[in-house]
């Protein structure tokens, strides 16, 4: 089961996230509020909220902050209502990009996304223009050196769809979104802690970028990531380190 996990790109992304701890808190709070508003504040009955709370704990968010934002979303405290909006477009070399946002002002958000695309060499597309190039999956990535046989045994038993090993030795476990939590829990119970664990949009095919094109694409992605209303940026560019 061969695949490409792009460990260097993953580590770069984690490094960027670590630099922006405050931004991560903002994103996770919005995710908690939307998940709680849509599915209620009971963690045992709301898988999306459980995942959001897991992200909050991983970012060292205090328990009272988590609870306060769940209470805001479920009407126990006054809070802001956020709307989920997805934008699509093209980056350098025709690379496909999806931007998930949560916003209390969609006029502001669309203007900021469009400006980022136009200023940094991309072009904004219409709804559905690139989404078909991605698959919505649960994705768990384990560091090179992890036992492939053990990961495969535990993950497939827990309901994973596939286990892929990249040329760099990183192991990627793919699940249907509803099975993500069960597979993650099974891996962790077996002592296999993923470096990345998320429900994401995984590209079906990638576009390789090098040199100046790679640098320009990374700049565009960084700018989109840094927008206040951005929750996640997904793309199919394979950017040379």
C-alpha positions in Angstrom: 0.0 0.0 0.0 2.2 2.8 -1.2 1.5 6.5 -0.8 3.1 9.9 -0.3 2.6 11.5 3.1 5.0 14.4 2.5 6.5 14.4 5.9 8.5 17.6 5.3 5.3 19.5 4.3 3.6 18.2 7.4 6.3 19.3 9.7 6.3 22.7 8.1 2.6 23.0 8.7 3.0 21.9 12.3 5.7 24.5 12.8 3.5 27.2 11.3 0.7 26.2 13.7 3.0 26.3 16.7 4.0 29.8 15.8 0.3 30.9 15.8 -1.0 29.4 19.0 -3.3 32.4 19.6 -4.8 32.0 16.2 -5.4 28.3 16.8 -7.3 29.1 20.0 -9.5 31.5 18.0 -10.2 28.8 15.3 -10.9 26.1 17.9 -13.3 28.4 19.8 -15.3 29.0 16.6 -15.4 25.3 15.8 -16.6 24.5 19.4 -19.3 27.1 19.1 -20.6 26.0 15.7 -20.4 22.3 16.7 -22.3 22.9 20.0 -24.9 25.1 18.3 -25.6 22.5 15.7 -25.4 19.4 17.7 -25.9 20.5 21.3 -23.5 20.8 24.2 -23.4 17.1 25.3 -20.0 15.7 24.3 -21.2 12.1 24.4 -23.9 12.8 21.8 -21.9 15.2 19.5 -18.9 13.7 17.7 -18.0 17.0 16.0 -17.9 18.8 19.4 -15.7 16.0 20.9 -13.2 16.5 18.1 -13.2 20.3 18.6 -12.7 19.8 22.3 -9.8 17.4 21.6 -8.2 20.1 19.5 -8.7 22.6 22.2 -7.1 20.4 24.8 -4.2 19.7 22.4 -3.7 23.5 22.2 -3.6 23.7 26.0 -6.9 25.6 26.2 -8.2 25.8 29.8 -11.3 23.7 30.6 -13.2 26.8 31.8 -12.6 28.5 28.4 -13.9 25.4 26.6 -17.0 25.2 28.8 -17.7 29.0 28.5 -17.8 28.8 24.7 -20.0 25.7 24.7 -22.4 27.6 27.0 -22.3 30.6 24.7 -23.2 28.4 21.7 -26.0 26.6 23.4 -27.7 29.8 24.6 -26.6 29.7 28.3 -24.4 32.8 27.7 -24.6 35.6 25.2 -22.3 34.9 22.2 -21.6 35.6 18.5 -23.2 33.5 15.8 -20.8 32.3 13.2 -21.7 31.1 9.7 -19.6 28.4 7.9 -18.7 29.3 4.3 -16.4 27.4 1.9 -14.4 29.2 -0.8 -12.6 27.5 -3.7 -10.0 28.7 -6.1 -6.7 28.2 -8.0 -3.2 28.9 -6.9 0.1 28.9 -8.7 0.3 26.4 -11.6 -3.4 25.7 -11.4 -3.2 24.1 -8.0 -6.6 23.6 -6.4 -7.3 25.3 -3.1 -10.3 25.1 -0.6 -10.7 27.6 2.2 -13.1 26.8 5.0 -14.1 29.9 7.0 -16.3 30.7 10.0 -17.5 34.3 10.0 -19.9 36.8 11.5 -19.5 39.0 8.4 -19.5 37.2 5.1 -19.1 40.4 3.1 -15.8 41.1 4.8 -14.6 37.5 4.5 -15.3 37.0 0.8 -13.5 40.4 0.1 -10.5 39.3 2.1 -10.3 35.9 0.4 -10.7 37.4 -3.1 -8.0 40.0 -2.3 -5.6 37.3 -1.2 -6.1 35.3 -4.4 -5.7 38.3 -6.7 -2.7 39.8 -4.9 -0.7 36.7 -4.6 -1.1 35.1 -8.0 -4.2 32.9 -7.7 -7.8 33.2 -8.8 -11.0 32.7 -6.9 -13.3 30.1 -8.3 -17.0 29.3 -8.0 -18.6 26.8 -5.6 -17.7 23.3 -6.7 -14.9 24.4 -9.1 -12.2 22.4 -7.4 -13.9 20.4 -4.6 -14.3 17.4 -7.0 -10.5 17.0 -6.9 -10.6 16.2 -3.1 -12.0 13.5 -0.9 -13.5 14.2 2.5 -11.7 11.8 4.8 -10.4 11.2 8.3 -6.6 11.3 8.1 -4.1 10.2 10.7 -0.4 10.5 10.0 2.3 8.7 12.1 6.0 9.5 12.1 8.5 7.6 10.1 9.8 4.6 12.1 6.4 3.6 13.4 5.6 -0.1 12.8 3.6 -0.4 9.6 2.4 -3.9 10.5 1.1 -2.8 13.9 -0.6 0.3 12.5 -2.2 -1.7 9.7 -3.5 -4.3 12.1 -5.0 -1.9 14.6 -6.3 0.6 12.1 -8.0 -1.8 9.8 -9.5 -3.7 12.7 -11.0 -0.4 14.0 -12.6 0.4 10.6 -10.0 2.3 8.6 -10.3 2.3 4.8 -6.6 2.3 3.9 -3.1 2.5 5.3 -0.5 4.1 3.1 3.3 4.3 3.6 5.1 7.2 2.0 8.6 7.1 0.5 9.8 8.9 3.6 8.5 6.2 5.9 5.5 8.2 7.3 2.3 6.2 7.6 -1.0 7.6 6.6 -4.3 6.1 7.8 -7.5 7.0 6.0 -11.0 6.6 7.3 -14.5 7.6 6.4 -15.3 10.7 8.4 -17.8 8.9 10.7 -15.1 6.3 11.6 -12.3 8.8 12.3 -12.8 8.9 16.1 -13.0 5.2 16.6 -9.8 4.6 14.5 -8.0 7.4 16.4 -9.0 6.0 19.7 -7.9 2.5 18.7 -4.4 3.7 17.6 -3.9 5.7 20.7 -5.0 2.8 22.9 -2.4 0.7 21.2 0.4 3.3 21.9 0.4 4.7 18.4 0.0 8.5 18.6 -0.5 10.2 15.3 1.4 13.4 14.6 -1.6 14.7 12.6 -5.2 13.6 13.3 -8.0 15.4 11.5 -11.0 15.2 9.3 -9.8 16.9 6.1 -10.0 17.3 2.4 -7.3 15.1 0.8 -6.4 15.7 -2.8 -7.0 12.8 -5.3 -4.0 14.0 -7.3 -1.2 16.5 -6.6 0.7 19.2 -8.6 4.4 19.4 -8.1 5.8 23.0 -7.6 9.5 23.9 -7.3 11.6 27.0 -7.2 9.9 30.3 -7.5 6.5 28.7 -8.2 6.8 26.8 -4.9 7.7 29.9 -3.0 4.8 31.9 -4.5 2.4 29.1 -3.7 3.6 28.9 -0.1 3.1 32.7 0.2 -0.4 32.5 -1.1 -1.3 29.6 1.3 0.3 31.5 4.2 -1.8 34.6 3.5 -5.0 32.6 3.2 -4.2 30.7 6.4 -3.6 34.0 8.3 -7.0 35.5 7.4 -8.9 36.1 10.6 -11.9 34.0 9.5 -10.0 31.1 8.0 -10.5 27.7 9.8 -8.6 25.5 7.3 -6.8 25.6 4.0 -6.6 22.5 1.8 -4.7 22.2 -1.5 -3.2 19.8 -3.9 0.2 21.4 -4.4 3.3 19.3 -3.6 5.7 22.0 -2.6 9.4 21.3 -2.8 11.1 22.1 0.5 
